[in-house]
Amino acid sequence: MARILTKTYHIPAEATLEVIGGKWKMLILCHLTKGAKRTSELRKVMPSITQKMMTQQLRELEEDGLVIRTVYNQVPPKVVYELSDLGWTLKPVLTLLCEWGDQYLNT
């Protein structure tokens, strides 16, 4: 999928931070590296996020091609989120951030 960039970035890290930056997106991505999750499962591991913010962040991650949203036609409706192939390319970055955070907390 080709992206149409409407903004000019001065360094590549700027684009990265725009896509995964903020308080919640990286946390959502980290949890999805452990497997596909329903919204309710994400809310359980991220109790401080509101439903509105969870929905907004998941939509943005989906629009940016990092997350795949699958809707199952059943009653009640079932929606599952998982990392896309592009999303999986972030796993090494997310792992390094977690390792750095662990070292920082233990110093």
Secondary structure by P-SEA (a helix, b strand, c coil): cccccccccccaaaaaaaacccccaaaaaaaaccccccaaaaaaacccccaaaaaaaaaaaaaaccbbbbbbccccbbbbbbbcaaaaaaaaaaaaaaaaaaaaaac
